[in-house]
Amino acid sequence: MTEKISNAVELMKKGNFEEAIDAFRDLLETHGENRAEILNNIGVAYANLGKQEEAEENFVNSLKLNPTFAQTYINLADLYYKRQELELAIDILLTGEGYLPNDVVIPHYLARIYMEDARLDLAIDELDKVLDAQPENYDAYYDLAKVYFDMGDWSSAIANFESVLEYKQNNALIYYYLGQAYEANDEIDKAISNYLKTLTINENFHPAYKKLGILFLARKDYEDALEYFNEYIEHDIPQEEIDNTKKIISKVEEMINER
């Protein structure tokens, strides 16, 4: 990388986007072999300045010069996504898949747009492509689990959340989602176990306290239910939620006293 290219990149990193555009434009005449990458960088700078038309023009011109430059497909699709032009985003990513059938970033981003657009079967197809190429891609397992969860396929959601935990064992959110999936699948003991693991990792993850209170209450384990409901209202939650939970606590206390 020449000194001029390094300087232009450094301007981008510092957020000096207008200066970066000027620097990259100066490079277009002298670095013809890198024109596609330079145009992509100019597009990124314009996008950061909120100049979407200029950004789009440079991304499109970049792809005309080099239709195998994967990052430009992502950048252009992201531009369309932010404008909620999902069909355009999908079309450009499908074009990218055609030119780059072995790339995994493009189908992964495409899957997330399909998820946003509630095309869950198509999202699964794209995530399967990612996992065929990268069987240890825990982000893809996570997205796949979310898709199956939204579809109500609890067993598949559970299997994929469990796969995430092979790589991310200290993530409270994953244990919480897994607890929800087990709860929906009527595996209450496993749901409780995962909510407890959530709190082991992050004792301030307050939704897990409420979940545990509800599940212990359903099992008529009133003392445990009371413990977790009381823990729940000690956290930063809306006053209305506190008041409603206190009503539940009062009823649980009555149940205990009636024994």
N, C-alpha and C positions, 0 to 999 in steps of 0.2 A: 504494500500500500504506500503510495507516494505521500510526501509531506502535505501536499495540497488536499488530497483525499482525507488524510488524517485530521487536518484542520477543520474541514467541512463536517466530518463526523463528530468532532469534539463540539462544534457549535450546536449541532443537533442535541447532543447529550446535555448541554448546558441550558437548552430551551431557547436558544437564540435563533428562532426558526427563520426569520426574515433574512438574517445574515447567512444562515445555512443555505437558503435557497439561492442567494447570489453566488455563494461559493460553489455550490454544485453546478449551477448554470455555467460558470466559468470552466468547469471540468468537461462539459459536454463536447467542446470542440477538440480537446486534447486527449480525451480518454474514450475514443469511439468504441473500444472493445467492452467498455463497462457502461455503455449508455443506458441499457435496460435497468441496471441496478441504480444508476444515478437518478434516472427519472422516477424510479420507485421512491428513492429517498426524498426527492423534491415533493412527490405526492404526500408522503408522510408529514413533511414540514407544513405543507398547505393544510392538511387535515387537522394538524394541531393548532393552526391559526383559525380554524373554523371556516376556511375557504373551500367548501366541498366541491364546487364545480372545477376549480383548478386542480384539486387533488384527484378527482375522478379522471380528468383529462390526462394527467401525467401517469396514473396507474394504467389506463387503457393503452397509452403510447408505449409504456414499458412492456406490456404483454405483446404488443404487435412486434416489437423487436426481439423479444425472447419469451415465447409462450411456455417455457419450461421453468420460469422463475417462480417458485412456489410461494414465496412470501408476498408477492404482488397480488396473487389471487386472494390470499387471506386479507391483505390490507383493503383491497377493493370491496370484497364481501363485507368486511367490517364497516366500511363506509355506508354501504347499502343497508346493512342491518341497523345501524344507528338512525337511519332515516326511515326505518320500518318498511323498507322496500324488500321484503323477504324473498319474493320471487326472483328479483334481480340478484340478490345474494346467492340464492340457491343455483341459479343458472350459471353464474361465474364459477362457483365451486365445482359444479358438474363438469364444466369445461376444463377446469384445472385437473380434475380426476382423469379426464381423457388424455391429457398430455403427460400426466404424472401418476400412472396407475400404482406405483409403489410407494408413493408418499402417504404418510399416516396423519399429518397435521390437517390436510385438507378434508378428508372424510370425517375426522373428529369434529372439526368446526362445522361441517355440514350437518352432522348429527345433532349438534346443539341448536342449530337453526331449525331443523326439523322438530326438535323437542319444543322450541318456542312456538312453532306453528301447529303444534298438536298432531304432527304426522309421526306417530310413535313407531309404527311398523317400519317406516323408512329410516328412522333414527336407529333402530335396532340393527338394520342391515349395515349401516355405515359403521356403527360401533363394533360389529362383528368383524368387519374388514380391519379395523385398527387392532383388535385383539388377535386376529390371525397373524398379523405382522409383528405385533409386540405383545406377547402373552403376559408380560409383567407390567402392562400399562394400567396402573391402579386408577388413574383418572377416568379411563374408559370404563373400567368396572363400576366406578362410582356413578357415572352417567347412565350406564346400562341398568344399574340397580334402581335409580330414580325413575327411569322409563317404566320398568316393570312395576314399580310401586304405584305410579300414576295409572297404570293399566289394571291394577288390582291383582296382579300375578305375584302374590306374596312370596311363594316358594322361590321363584326366580329372583325376586328382589333380595331375599335373604341370602341366596347363594352368591350373588354378586357383591353384596355388602361384606359378606364373610371373606370374599376374595380380596377386597380392599384392605381388610384387616391383616392380611398376610404381609402387607407392605407398610401400613400405617396403623400401628397398634396403639398409639397414644393420642388418638383423635376422638375427643368426646362427642363430636357431632355424628361421626359414623356409628358409634355405639348407640346414640340416641335414635338415629334413623333405623338401625337394626332392631332396637327395642320396639319401635313403632310397627315394623314389619312383622315381628313375632307376635305382637299384640293383635294386629289385624288378622294374623293366621291362627289366632286362638291358642297360641303357645305361651301361656301367661307366665310360667316359671322362667322361661328363657327371656321373655320381655323384661321381667323384673331384674333378672341377672344383668342384662345389658344396660338398663337404666342405672343400676347400681355402679356398673363400670364407668358410665358417663360421669357420675359424681366422684368416683375415685380419681379420675383424671382432672376434672374441673368441678370443684365443690360449689362454684357459683353458677353452674348451669341450671338455673332455677326451673325450667319446664320439666326437668326430670323429677324434681321433688313432687310436683303436682301429679305427674303420671304415676309415680309410686304410691302416692296417697290414694289415688283412685283405684289402682289395682289391688292394693291391700284391703281397701274398703270392700271391694267386690268379693274378695275372698273371706270377708268377715274377720280379718286380722286387724281389729280395731285399734289396738295399741300402736301397731306399726303405721297404720293409716294416719293416726293422730300425730305421730312423730313427724312424718313427712309433710303433712299439711301445715304444721306449725313451722317447720323449716322453710316451707315455701313462702309464707307471708313475711318472713324476715328479709326477703330479698326485694330488690327494686322493681316492683310491679305496680300497675295502676291501682289507685285506691278502691275503685269499684271491684276489682279482682280480689283485693284484700278483704273487702266487706263480704263478698259472696263466699269466699273460702272460710271466713270466720263463722258463717252460718252453718257450713258443713261441719266445721270443728265442733260447734255446739251440739249438733245432732249426733256426731260420733261419741262425744262425751256422754250424752244421754244413753246411747246404746251400751256403753261400757258400764254405766251406773245401774242399768236395768238387769244386768247379768246376775 
